[in-house]
């Protein structure tokens, strides 16, 4: 695929170029109610495998990954009235049992290539596990000012990877994180570091990859008090375009090319599988819907919206073996999306990106953010930041 097609495709932000947003849902029909009677997931439901229920400790699940069909890891931040601690929750038997492993610092994110190569990004350091998360050794993140310290990594194998987060710069390693070097081409971006965040990376194969993020002048102007305390003010806030950024490599990260465009949303998640991709955008409280999912066709250069709803906030997505799409979303609570009250986890499936149906989910699953993982065909995991972990049974 030609680069001139690939980058605009990945920058196919909704309501771009200062055009008014379209208000109708896409597609027009609401998702079909949860049913066990038809479709590829007939008779199956999302079953709760772990639920944090310790009254003495409040838990925030920072990230989740599944390095193999039997093994999964959740990074937890735990708080009591007087203490804070961190832990990894690990299973080796597909969720039948879990073990809590103490962790030395507050975890921010997880990434795995397989059960022998798992990385955890902490507030200060990078951590590596070759034992399915049961033991960790400390490594170093790129040397940056504290406010620009990376909070995510993405690896292709045990040696080649990238670290990214706030600021224009992101960093590459060819020795498994022992040393890091800033990607030089990023300096061509005429953006302010304090407004810029890299949010997601995806590879189509070992050579062809994409990194995406945004630059928003309001990034450091979070509402105080927060929007949910003054919903009328948040809803009236003027829509302001955001700069969406995409970087592409076609040689395994040896070189990168970047492109930018204006949009009303922030790109928060990329997924790629073969010649198809998904991009998830999030919006402000004054936007008619909280999120939008775009499907990208890397063969033809086409892109189209496949999902947006006023009451459903999509956080993660998967492209399935049969060409279908799986979404993990949170039901918005009341009029404000940033409510302190957790919302119900909603799982949605489409065979074609047009017709959508609900999947049956344990009623206890709720949160403010959702995660997905699929380490093997037909093995599907979901999690929420409220400490709920589920698999499709």
NUVOGU-694688 format. One record per residue (C-alpha): residue number from 1; residue in one letter; x, y, z. Coordinates in steps of 0.5 Angstrom, whole numbers, plus 500, padded with zeros to 3 digits. Layout:
// NUVOGU-694688
[rec NUM 'A' [X Y Z]] ...
***
This chain:
// NUVOGU-694688
[rec 1 'X' [500 500 500]] [rec 2 'X' [503 507 498]] [rec 3 'X' [505 511 504]] [rec 4 'X' [500 517 501]] [rec 5 'X' [494 513 503]] [rec 6 'X' [496 510 509]] [rec 7 'X' [497 516 513]] [rec 8 'X' [491 520 511]] [rec 9 'X' [487 513 513]] [rec 10 'X' [490 513 520]] [rec 11 'X' [488 520 521]] [rec 12 'X' [481 519 518]] [rec 13 'X' [479 523 524]] [rec 14 'X' [471 524 525]] [rec 15 'X' [469 531 524]] [rec 16 'X' [475 534 522]] [rec 17 'X' [477 540 518]] [rec 18 'X' [473 544 522]] [rec 19 'X' [466 541 520]] [rec 20 'X' [460 541 524]] [rec 21 'X' [459 534 527]] [rec 22 'X' [454 529 524]] [rec 23 'X' [449 528 530]] [rec 24 'X' [446 521 528]] [rec 25 'X' [448 515 530]] [rec 26 'X' [452 510 525]] [rec 27 'X' [449 505 524]] [rec 28 'X' [442 508 525]] [rec 29 'X' [439 502 529]] [rec 30 'X' [441 500 536]] [rec 31 'X' [445 494 538]] [rec 32 'X' [441 488 538]] [rec 33 'X' [439 486 545]] [rec 34 'X' [444 480 549]] [rec 35 'X' [442 474 546]] [rec 36 'X' [445 467 547]] [rec 37 'X' [441 464 541]] [rec 38 'X' [445 466 534]] [rec 39 'X' [451 468 531]] [rec 40 'X' [458 466 532]] [rec 41 'X' [458 467 540]] [rec 42 'X' [451 463 541]] [rec 43 'X' [451 460 548]] [rec 44 'X' [457 464 551]] [rec 45 'X' [457 469 556]] [rec 46 'X' [462 474 559]] [rec 47 'X' [464 470 565]] [rec 48 'X' [467 474 571]] [rec 49 'X' [474 471 573]] [rec 50 'X' [476 476 578]] [rec 51 'X' [473 481 582]] [rec 52 'X' [476 485 587]] [rec 53 'X' [472 486 593]] [rec 54 'X' [477 487 599]] [rec 55 'X' [473 493 603]] [rec 56 'X' [480 495 606]] [rec 57 'X' [483 496 600]] [rec 58 'X' [480 500 594]] [rec 59 'X' [483 498 587]] [rec 60 'X' [485 501 580]] [rec 61 'X' [486 496 575]] [rec 62 'X' [491 500 571]] [rec 63 'X' [492 495 565]] [rec 64 'X' [491 488 563]] [rec 65 'X' [495 483 558]] [rec 66 'X' [494 476 556]] [rec 67 'X' [501 473 554]] [rec 68 'X' [498 466 552]] [rec 69 'X' [491 462 552]] [rec 70 'X' [492 460 560]] [rec 71 'X' [496 466 563]] [rec 72 'X' [493 473 564]] [rec 73 'X' [496 479 568]] [rec 74 'X' [493 485 571]] [rec 75 'X' [497 491 574]] [rec 76 'X' [493 494 580]] [rec 77 'X' [494 500 584]] [rec 78 'X' [491 499 591]] [rec 79 'X' [489 504 597]] [rec 80 'X' [487 504 604]] [rec 81 'X' [486 509 609]] [rec 82 'X' [493 510 611]] [rec 83 'X' [497 506 605]] [rec 84 'X' [498 505 598]] [rec 85 'X' [501 499 595]] [rec 86 'X' [502 496 588]] [rec 87 'X' [501 489 585]] [rec 88 'X' [500 484 579]] [rec 89 'X' [494 479 579]] [rec 90 'X' [497 473 575]] [rec 91 'X' [493 467 573]] [rec 92 'X' [496 461 570]] [rec 93 'X' [490 457 569]] [rec 94 'X' [485 461 565]] [rec 95 'X' [483 465 571]] [rec 96 'X' [481 459 575]] [rec 97 'X' [485 461 580]] [rec 98 'X' [489 468 581]] [rec 99 'X' [496 470 585]] [rec 100 'X' [497 477 588]] [rec 101 'X' [505 479 587]] [rec 102 'X' [507 485 590]] [rec 103 'X' [510 490 585]] [rec 104 'X' [515 495 587]] [rec 105 'X' [512 502 584]] [rec 106 'X' [506 504 582]] [rec 107 'X' [504 501 575]] [rec 108 'X' [502 505 569]] [rec 109 'X' [501 499 563]] [rec 110 'X' [503 492 561]] [rec 111 'X' [505 489 554]] [rec 112 'X' [507 482 552]] [rec 113 'X' [510 479 546]] [rec 114 'X' [509 472 550]] [rec 115 'X' [509 469 556]] [rec 116 'X' [517 469 557]] [rec 117 'X' [517 477 555]] [rec 118 'X' [512 481 559]] [rec 119 'X' [514 489 560]] [rec 120 'X' [511 493 566]] [rec 121 'X' [512 501 565]] [rec 122 'X' [512 504 572]] [rec 123 'X' [512 511 575]] [rec 124 'X' [520 511 575]] [rec 125 'X' [522 505 571]] [rec 126 'X' [521 499 566]] [rec 127 'X' [520 492 569]] [rec 128 'X' [521 486 565]] [rec 129 'X' [518 479 567]] [rec 130 'X' [520 472 564]] [rec 131 'X' [516 468 568]] [rec 132 'X' [509 470 566]] [rec 133 'X' [509 476 571]] [rec 134 'X' [511 472 578]] [rec 135 'X' [518 475 578]] [rec 136 'X' [520 482 575]] [rec 137 'X' [527 485 574]] [rec 138 'X' [528 492 574]] [rec 139 'X' [530 496 567]] [rec 140 'X' [531 503 565]] [rec 141 'X' [526 508 562]] [rec 142 'X' [529 513 557]] [rec 143 'X' [532 519 560]] [rec 144 'X' [527 525 560]] [rec 145 'X' [524 530 564]] [rec 146 'X' [519 527 569]] [rec 147 'X' [513 530 566]] [rec 148 'X' [515 527 559]] [rec 149 'X' [517 520 562]] [rec 150 'X' [514 515 557]] [rec 151 'X' [508 511 560]] [rec 152 'X' [507 505 555]] [rec 153 'X' [512 501 551]] [rec 154 'X' [510 496 545]] [rec 155 'X' [515 491 543]] [rec 156 'X' [516 487 536]] [rec 157 'X' [520 481 540]] [rec 158 'X' [525 481 546]] [rec 159 'X' [529 486 543]] [rec 160 'X' [526 491 538]] [rec 161 'X' [521 496 542]] [rec 162 'X' [519 503 543]] [rec 163 'X' [517 507 549]] [rec 164 'X' [512 513 548]] [rec 165 'X' [507 518 552]] [rec 166 'X' [507 525 553]] [rec 167 'X' [511 530 549]] [rec 168 'X' [513 529 542]] [rec 169 'X' [519 525 543]] [rec 170 'X' [518 517 543]] [rec 171 'X' [524 512 544]] [rec 172 'X' [527 506 540]] [rec 173 'X' [531 500 543]] [rec 174 'X' [534 494 540]] [rec 175 'X' [537 491 546]] [rec 176 'X' [531 489 550]] [rec 177 'X' [531 496 554]] [rec 178 'X' [538 496 556]] [rec 179 'X' [539 503 552]] [rec 180 'X' [534 508 548]] [rec 181 'X' [535 513 543]] [rec 182 'X' [530 518 541]] [rec 183 'X' [527 517 534]] [rec 184 'X' [530 523 530]] [rec 185 'X' [524 524 525]] [rec 186 'X' [520 526 530]] [rec 187 'X' [523 533 531]] [rec 188 'X' [520 535 524]] [rec 189 'X' [513 536 528]] [rec 190 'X' [512 543 529]] [rec 191 'X' [508 542 536]] [rec 192 'X' [509 544 543]] [rec 193 'X' [511 538 548]] [rec 194 'X' [507 540 553]] [rec 195 'X' [501 539 549]] [rec 196 'X' [502 533 546]] [rec 197 'X' [501 525 547]] [rec 198 'X' [503 519 544]] [rec 199 'X' [497 514 546]] [rec 200 'X' [497 508 541]] [rec 201 'X' [502 504 537]] [rec 202 'X' [500 498 532]] [rec 203 'X' [504 494 527]] [rec 204 'X' [501 490 521]] [rec 205 'X' [507 486 521]] [rec 206 'X' [514 486 523]] [rec 207 'X' [516 492 518]] [rec 208 'X' [510 496 517]] [rec 209 'X' [507 500 523]] [rec 210 'X' [504 506 526]] [rec 211 'X' [504 510 532]] [rec 212 'X' [498 515 533]] [rec 213 'X' [497 521 538]] [rec 214 'X' [494 528 539]] [rec 215 'X' [496 535 541]] [rec 216 'X' [491 539 545]] [rec 217 'X' [492 546 548]] [rec 218 'X' [487 544 553]] [rec 219 'X' [491 538 555]] [rec 220 'X' [494 542 561]] [rec 221 'X' [488 546 563]] [rec 222 'X' [483 540 566]] [rec 223 'X' [477 543 569]] [rec 224 'X' [477 544 577]] [rec 225 'X' [473 543 579]] [rec 226 'X' [472 537 574]] [rec 227 'X' [466 537 569]] [rec 228 'X' [462 532 573]] [rec 229 'X' [461 537 579]] [rec 230 'X' [459 543 574]] [rec 231 'X' [455 539 568]] [rec 232 'X' [452 545 565]] [rec 233 'X' [459 548 564]] [rec 234 'X' [462 542 561]] [rec 235 'X' [456 541 556]] [rec 236 'X' [457 548 554]] [rec 237 'X' [464 548 553]] [rec 238 'X' [466 550 546]] [rec 239 'X' [468 545 541]] [rec 240 'X' [475 546 539]] [rec 241 'X' [479 542 534]] [rec 242 'X' [485 538 536]] [rec 243 'X' [491 536 532]] [rec 244 'X' [491 528 531]] [rec 245 'X' [498 525 529]] [rec 246 'X' [500 519 526]] [rec 247 'X' [507 516 524]] [rec 248 'X' [509 511 520]] [rec 249 'X' [515 506 519]] [rec 250 'X' [515 501 513]] [rec 251 'X' [522 498 515]] [rec 252 'X' [521 496 522]] [rec 253 'X' [522 502 525]] [rec 254 'X' [529 504 522]] [rec 255 'X' [525 510 519]] [rec 256 'X' [519 514 520]] [rec 257 'X' [514 519 517]] [rec 258 'X' [509 523 520]] [rec 259 'X' [503 527 518]] [rec 260 'X' [498 531 522]] [rec 261 'X' [491 533 521]] [rec 262 'X' [485 537 525]] [rec 263 'X' [479 533 529]] [rec 264 'X' [475 534 534]] [rec 265 'X' [477 528 538]] [rec 266 'X' [483 525 541]] [rec 267 'X' [485 518 538]] [rec 268 'X' [486 513 544]] [rec 269 'X' [487 506 541]] [rec 270 'X' [489 503 535]] [rec 271 'X' [489 496 533]] [rec 272 'X' [491 492 526]] [rec 273 'X' [490 486 523]] [rec 274 'X' [493 484 516]] [rec 275 'X' [490 489 512]] [rec 276 'X' [485 492 516]] [rec 277 'X' [485 497 522]] [rec 278 'X' [481 500 528]] [rec 279 'X' [482 507 531]] [rec 280 'X' [478 509 537]] [rec 281 'X' [477 517 538]] [rec 282 'X' [474 520 545]] [rec 283 'X' [471 527 545]] [rec 284 'X' [469 532 550]] [rec 285 'X' [463 533 554]] [rec 286 'X' [460 538 549]] [rec 287 'X' [460 533 543]] [rec 288 'X' [454 529 542]] [rec 289 'X' [457 522 543]] [rec 290 'X' [463 520 547]] [rec 291 'X' [467 516 542]] [rec 292 'X' [467 513 535]] [rec 293 'X' [470 507 532]] [rec 294 'X' [473 508 525]] [rec 295 'X' [475 502 521]] [rec 296 'X' [481 502 516]] [rec 297 'X' [482 498 510]] [rec 298 'X' [489 499 508]] [rec 299 'X' [489 495 501]] [rec 300 'X' [484 500 498]] [rec 301 'X' [485 507 502]] [rec 302 'X' [478 507 505]] [rec 303 'X' [476 508 512]] [rec 304 'X' [469 509 515]] [rec 305 'X' [465 510 522]] [rec 306 'X' [463 503 524]] [rec 307 'X' [460 505 531]] [rec 308 'X' [458 511 535]] [rec 309 'X' [452 511 540]] [rec 310 'X' [450 517 545]] [rec 311 'X' [450 513 551]] [rec 312 'X' [456 508 550]] [rec 313 'X' [463 510 551]] [rec 314 'X' [468 505 547]] [rec 315 'X' [475 504 550]] [rec 316 'X' [478 498 546]] [rec 317 'X' [477 494 540]] [rec 318 'X' [479 487 537]] [rec 319 'X' [479 485 530]] [rec 320 'X' [477 477 530]] [rec 321 'X' [479 472 526]] [rec 322 'X' [473 472 521]] [rec 323 'X' [473 479 520]] [rec 324 'X' [468 481 525]] [rec 325 'X' [469 486 531]] [rec 326 'X' [469 486 538]] [rec 327 'X' [468 492 542]] [rec 328 'X' [469 493 550]] [rec 329 'X' [465 499 552]] [rec 330 'X' [462 503 559]] [rec 331 'X' [455 505 559]] [rec 332 'X' [455 512 561]] [rec 333 'X' [452 514 567]] [rec 334 'X' [447 520 567]] [rec 335 'X' [449 526 562]] [rec 336 'X' [456 526 564]] [rec 337 'X' [461 521 562]] [rec 338 'X' [466 523 567]] [rec 339 'X' [462 521 573]] [rec 340 'X' [465 518 579]] [rec 341 'X' [460 513 579]] [rec 342 'X' [462 507 575]] [rec 343 'X' [458 505 569]] [rec 344 'X' [456 498 566]] [rec 345 'X' [461 494 562]] [rec 346 'X' [458 493 555]] [rec 347 'X' [461 488 550]] [rec 348 'X' [459 489 543]] [rec 349 'X' [460 484 537]] [rec 350 'X' [459 486 529]] [rec 351 'X' [460 481 524]] [rec 352 'X' [461 486 518]] [rec 353 'X' [462 493 522]] [rec 354 'X' [454 494 520]] [rec 355 'X' [450 490 524]] [rec 356 'X' [451 490 532]] [rec 357 'X' [449 486 537]] [rec 358 'X' [450 486 545]] [rec 359 'X' [453 480 548]] [rec 360 'X' [451 477 555]] [rec 361 'X' [456 480 561]] [rec 362 'X' [456 478 568]] [rec 363 'X' [452 484 572]] [rec 364 'X' [457 485 577]] [rec 365 'X' [462 488 571]] [rec 366 'X' [463 495 571]] [rec 367 'X' [468 501 571]] [rec 368 'X' [470 507 568]] [rec 369 'X' [475 504 563]] [rec 370 'X' [475 497 559]] [rec 371 'X' [481 493 556]] [rec 372 'X' [481 487 551]] [rec 373 'X' [486 481 550]] [rec 374 'X' [486 475 545]] [rec 375 'X' [492 471 546]] [rec 376 'X' [490 466 541]] [rec 377 'X' [484 464 537]] [rec 378 'X' [477 464 540]] [rec 379 'X' [481 466 547]] [rec 380 'X' [478 473 549]] [rec 381 'X' [479 477 555]] [rec 382 'X' [476 483 558]] [rec 383 'X' [477 487 564]] [rec 384 'X' [475 494 567]] [rec 385 'X' [479 499 571]] [rec 386 'X' [474 497 577]] [rec 387 'X' [478 490 578]] [rec 388 'X' [473 486 574]] [rec 389 'X' [477 481 569]] [rec 390 'X' [472 477 565]] [rec 391 'X' [473 471 559]] [rec 392 'X' [468 469 554]] [rec 393 'X' [466 462 556]] 
***
